[in-house]
């Protein structure tokens, strides 16, 4: 009997098509019944047309029902996949631009810092409505797989307050695992421990000159036994071993020896050298979760690299998302004319979602890193927080072992984040503005840049700017407007900064993107942040194109 998978936020360009193809790459799931739902009928219709073409082109029995009625989509679902961005690009822009007026310079702004906190306020209240539908009309025991950020806050709210078994999924661990694998392979080849032409079974030897041109790379990450533990986007590699040899303590040396990492991962390498453990998340992401690297605008550029937005560009994720959405809407007729991609077991991505569903339905064992309620699995983090740790899936369920305590420096950083997350979750659920401001006050980067009064006004400013997506704060908006106006009258208004940030790159127009249509299409279709466009950079001051050499 076919399973039913409901996808909420199915107007997402990259995730919906990628996850559908992943699921249909499992022979036993080829007849899956998909229910797509989104509040944007236009986005929903476009993505549905592409997915139906993919199914028909591969002659598969799967079916799609698309509807803007979320409750109808969720009814009788075995699994619900959430990938919403509440407020879309319009709200996302305020997550970046309003804090920037107060000197808070973010690269991504979707997990922590001022942008991530407000993104959570918008999203968690919507997710509780999703959970209500799941409890009432989905199949008993239906699991929600959440891809929406801020991952930890959203998954926390759904489990504790939504009362739905929700697993948070991300691909950050896979990316870091690959980086570590490349560093170990480079060392093994340069020291003669494996041949220079060594490749893993079934892999291909490739040139990755942006990593390090001294060798060609062919080792698969499955050859490196790795354990990552911590919080989503703040997970640490606490074990990396090759053929039984523990190389964890050697990672500062091995990662630092990679030419490309020294250029693109300056923050991550600095943290690795000081903590002794490598963080999963990208240079730009990590830089905005801690108080040390983005607090003085004139010093930000020494910690980032503009060969790719994800290495620290101001508002980089907003830029590529905006470009991707604009290109998709313009170029959609051409997408429909393309040959549908091949759907097969060998063409699945590394996204966890399809493998979890496969394991639960077929009993095949799958190991991945998932976001779940801690409940003692990392004993030096609070029991109620959401941790990202290794787990196993089979017919018996999703099984998450005890990982053990984090190293003390890693735990200290994570505990600071957990405190902000907890206040943010409780504020979002209750509409408690004071608690929201206290969360902002305790955020590591926001607190490093702003004084308490600036943070109070920053929060009011964001509350007013995002009012239409924040129903739980509807009684607070008028007061926030009045306080901001009174501060102007009284001469106590925080001094705002007229800046584009330390490293902002102009968003390309559709006409400009046409110069490289293939790159624009690839960017628009990407589900993985790290695989979004590595741009030909525009000069920050004038927008003049220039090429940047990657070491």
N, C-alpha and C positions, 0 to 999 in steps of 0.2 A: 504494500500500500504506500503510495507516494507521501512523502512528508510535505508539510507546508512551512515555508519560510517567509515571514513578513519582514519587509525592509522599510524602516521609517527614515525618511530623508532620502528616498530613492532618487531624487533629482540630482544627487551628487554625481558628478561626471565620472570621476575615477573609481571610487569605491564600489558603486553598484555594479558596473560592468565587470570589474575585476573579481569581485566576490561571487557573482553569478557564474562566471566562467570557471572559477576554482571549484565551486560546488558541482557543476556539471561535468567536470573532469573526473569525477568519481563515478565509475560505471553504475554502482547501485543507486546513485542519486540523480541519474539522468532524467528521471520522470518527476523531479521536484516541482511542486506547485508554488510559484512565487506570487506574493502579494506586495506590490509596490505602492507606497503612499508618500505624499509630499504635500505641503501647503501651496507650492507653486505648480499649478497645472501645466504651465509652459515647460518648465524643467522636467517635470514628470513625463510629459508626452514625448519629449525629445529622447530622453534616456530609454524610455520603454521601447520606442521604435528601434533604437540601436540594439537593444538586448533581444528583441523579437527577431531581428534580422540575424543576429549571432546564432540563436537557437535554430532557426529555419535553415541557415546556411550549413549547419553541422548535422542536420536531420535528426534532431533530438526530440523526445516526446515531452519535454518540460513545457509548462504553460505559465503565462504571466497574466495576472489581473491587476490593472492599475486603477487606483481610486484616490481621491482626495479625502475620502471618509476613512480616517485612521482606525476607528473601531471596527469597521467592516474588514479592513485589511488584517487586523490582529486576530479576528475571530477564528478559533480553531487552529491557530498556528502552533506548531511544535517548537519553533525557534523564532525569536524576534531579533533582528539586527538593527542597531541604532547607529546612524551616522549623520545626525542633524547638525547644522550650524545655525543656532537661533539668532535671527537678525541678519543673517547672510553677510555679504561684503559690506553693506552699509553700517551695520553695528560693529563689525570687525575694525573698520576704519577708525571709529571712535575709541576702541581699545588701544590703538596705537597713538593717534593724534592728540587726544586730550592729555594723557600723561606726559607726552613729549613737551607740551606747553609748560609743564612744571619741571622739566629737566630729566624726566624718566625716559630713557632711551632703550626701547625693546627691539629685539630682532623678530620674535615670534608672537609673544603676548597671548598664548592660549593655554597656559598651564599654571603659572604662578605670576607674581608681580601684579601691577594694577590691572593690566589687560586680562590676565588669566582669572583673576578674582571676579571681575565684572562679567566675563564670559560665563563663568560658573553661575553667577546670579541669574543670568538670562536662561541658562540651560536647565538647571536643576528643577526649577518650577515646572518646566515643560515635561521633563522626564517623569515627574511624579504623576502627571496625567497619563503618560504612556503606561506606567506601572499599574495604574487603576484599570486601564483597559485590559492589560495582560491578566491581572488577577480575575477579572470578571468574565472575559470572553475567550481568552486563549485556552489551549488545552491545559489541564491540570499539570503542574510541574514544568510548564514551559520556561525555557531559559532565555534571558536576554543577553546577547553579545553586544557590548557597547564599544564603539569606535570613537565616540564623540569626546572631545576635550572640553574642559580640563578633566582628564581621565579619572584621576583618583577621586576628586570631589564628586563627579557624576556617579561613579560606581558606589561611592560611600552613600550618597543620598538614596540611590535606588535600593540598595540592600537594607539600610537601616530604617528609612522612612517610607520607601515605596513597597517594601516587603516582597520584592521579586528577586529571585536568585539571578544576580547579574555578574557577569564576568567581563572585566575590562581587557581589551586587546589592543596591542600596539606593535610596531615593527622596529622599535628602537634597539631592542636587545639583539635582533638579528643583524642589524647594521654594525653594531659594536663588535659582535662576534666575528663578522667578516674582517673588520679592521685588525683585530687581534690575530686572526689567522694569517693575514697577509704579512704582518710584522714577524710572526714566528717563522713563516715560510721563507721570508727574506733572510733571516738569521741562519736558518738551517741550510739554505743553499750557499750563502756566502762563506759559511764555516765548513762546508763539505760534508755535512751530516746526511744530506740527501742530494741526489744529482740535480744539476741545474735544469734538466729537462723533466724533472719529476712532475707528474700530475696525478690527482686522485682518480680512482677508477670511475670511468664515465664522464670525467671532466675534460676540459680543453685548455691547453697552454695559451695564455693570453698576455698581451702587453698592456700593462696599466702604468703608463709612464707618469701619470699624475700622482701615483703612490710613491714609486721609486723606480727609476729606469735601470737599476743595476741587474734586475732579474726579470724573467717572465713568470707569471703567476698561474698556478694550476691546482693548488691545494684547496679542497672543499672544507668549509667550516666544520663539517661533521667529524673531521679528523682531530679537531681540538675540543677536548672535553671541557666544557665551560659551565660555571654556575654564576648567575647574576642574581643579586638580591638587593632590595631597597624599595624605593617608590618609583612609580612610573615617571620617566624622564629624569630620574635621579637614582638609577639602579647602578650597582657597582659590580664589577667582575671580581668576585671573591675567590674564584678558582679557574685556572687555565692550565690544562695539562696536555702534553703530546706523548702518545705511546707510554702512558703511565708516569712520565716525568713532569713533576709540578713546576710550572714556569711562572707562577703568579708573582713571586717576588722579583722576577727578572723583567717583568713588563715595563717598568720605567725605563730601563736601558733599551729594550727591544723596540718599544713604541717610539722612543726619542730618536732612534737611529733611522727612522723612515723619513726620507726627505720631504715627502708631501705632507706628512703629519706635522712636521716642524713649521710648515707654512700655514696650513689650514686649521690645525687643532691646538693653537697656542694655549687657550684656556684649559682645555682638557689635559694637555701635557703638564701644565703648571700644577693643576690639582693632583694629577697622578704622581708627580714628583713629591708633593707635600703630604699627600694622604697615603700613597703607596698603592692605590686602587684606581682602576680606570672607570670613568663614568660612561654610561651607555649613550648619553644624549649628545647631540651635535654641539660644536663650539658655540654657535649663536644661542642655542637653547640654554646650555649650561651657564653661559655668561649672565643670563638674566634671572637665575634662581638664587644666586649668591651675592653678597654685598661688595665684592672686591674688584670687579673688572669693568663695570659700566657706570660707576658712580661719578666719574669726572669726565665730561664730554671730550676734553682735549687729550685724554689718555686712551679712549676706547679703541682708536685705530691701531694701537700697538698690540692689541689682543685679538684682533679679528683679521680676516682675509676675505677679499672680495672676489675671489675666483668663483665662488658660488654663494648665493644669498644665505644659505644655511650656516655659513661660517661666521655670521655676525652682522650682516647688513641691517641697518636701521629699517624696521618695517618690511623686511625682506619677504616674509611669508605673505603679508598682505599684498605686496606687489605682484608676486607670481600667481597668487590666487585670483587677483583682479584681472591680470592678463589672460589667465587660463579661462576664466568665465567669459570674458569679452570675446575671446577667440572662438570658443565653442559655440556661442550664440550666433556669431557671424558665419562661421565655417561649417555649421551643422549640415547643410545640404551636401557638402563634399564628403563628410563622414559617412553619410548614408550610401554614397556611391562606392565606397571602398569595399574590397572583398572582406567578408567576415573573418575574424581570426580563427585559427584552428583551436578547437577545444579538445583536450586530451589529458590523461594523467600526467604526461611529461611537461605540459605547459602551464601547470599551476604555479601561482606565486608563493611567496613565503608568508603571506598573511595567515594567521592562526585559524581564522574563523571556519574555513571549510574542513580543516583537519580535525577540529573539535567536533563538528557535526558528524563527520565521517566516523570518528572513533566511537561516539555515542550510539550511532545507528548500526555500524557494522562490527564493532568490537576491535577494530585494528588499533593497536597501541600508538599513541602519539605523545611525544614529549615537547613541551614548549614552555614559555614564560608567560604567565597570566597574572592579571590583577584581581585579587580576592581580599576578603576581610582577613585581617592578620590572625586574630585568635591564637596568639602565642607562637606563630610560625617564625617570626623574628622577635625573640623575647625582649630585646632592648628597644623596640618600638611599641607604641600603644596597641592594645588588643583591638580597638575599634577602627583603627586606620586601615587604609587599603594599601596592600603591599604587592610588589611585582616580584614573583619568585618562580622557580621551575615547578612544573606539575605534569601529571600524566593523565591521559584520557583513554578510556576503553568503555566497554559496554556497562561497566559498573558505575561510571560517572567520571567526574573531574576530581582527581585525587591530588591534593596539595600537601606535601610533606613538611615537617619542621626543618627549616634551613639552619637555624642557629643564630646567635647574635652577630650583628654587623660589627666591623672594626669601629673603634670608638669615634674617630674623626668622621667617618661616614655616617654613623648613627647620630652624631651631634648635628650634622647638616640636615639629615632627614627629619630629625625631631623638630627642628626649627620650622621646616616646611609643614609637617603634620599639624603643628599648632595653628598655622595660618589656614590650612585646609579645614580644620575642624571649625574654627570661627566662621569661615566662609560658608561652609555647609549649613551650620545652624542659622546664620544670618539669612541665607537664601530661603530656607524652609519657613522661618518665622517672620521675615520682613523686618528684622531688627536692624535699624540703620546704625545705631551706636556700635553694635557688634561688627557690622560691616566695616565701619571706620577703624575699629580696633584691629580687625584683620589686616587692613591696609597699613596701619601703623606698625604692625609686627612683620610685614613682608620684608625680607632681607634687602632687596634692591631699593624698593620705595623708601624704606627707612634710612638707607644710606644716602639717598639723594635729597629727601625732603624733611623739613622739620614738622612737628605735630600739627601746627595750624595749616601749613601747606597741604598736608595729607587730608585734613578735614575738608578743606576747600576743593581739593582734587576729587574727593569722593562725591561731594555735592555736585561738582561740575559733571562728573560721569553719570550720576543719577539723573540729572536733568537731560543730558545728551542721549541717554538710553531709555528714557521714561516709557516709551511705547512698548518696550519688551520686558518691562519689570512690573507686572501687575501686583506683586506682593508689596511694592513700595508706593502704591498709588497715593496713599495718604501722606507721603513724605515729600512729594515733588514740589508742592507749593512752598513748603518751608525751606527747602534747599535753594529755590530761586530767590526767596527773600533774603536768606543769609548771604548769598553771593552779592545781591544788590546792596545790602546794608554794608558789606565789607568795602564796596567801592565808595559809598558815601562817607564812611568813617575813616577812610584811608588805611584800612587794614587788609585790603585785598592783596593776596599773594602776588608777588611780581612774576608775571608770565614771561616766557622766553619765546622770542620769534626765531624759530630754528627748524630746519628740516632734519636735525639730528646729526650725529657724527659721521654717518656713512649711508645716506639715503640715495637711492638711485631712482631716476625718473621712470614712472610706469609707462611702458610702451603703448602707443596707440595701435589699433588694428592695422592701420596702414603700415606702421613701422614693423609690426610682426610679420607682415606679408613677405618681407625680405628673406625670411627663413621660415616658411610655412611648416616644414617638417618638424622643426624644433618647437614651434608654437603648438602644433597638434600634440606632440609628445608631452609637453608641459601640461596641456589641458587634460590629457587622459591619465596623468599620473595619480596613483593613490598614495604612493610613498613620498613623503616630503623630500627625502634625500635624493629622489630621482627626478625631482622637478628641475626645470631648466637651469643649466649652468650658463649664465648669460654672457654675451659680449657686453662688457660693462659700459655704462654711460657715465661720463664725467659728472661728479656730484654738483658742480657749480653750474655748468652750462648744458649738460645733456649730450655733449659730443661723444660719439662712440670711440672707444679705445679698447684695444685688446690687452688683457692682463695675462702675463705668463705664470703658469703654475709650476712650482718647483717639482 
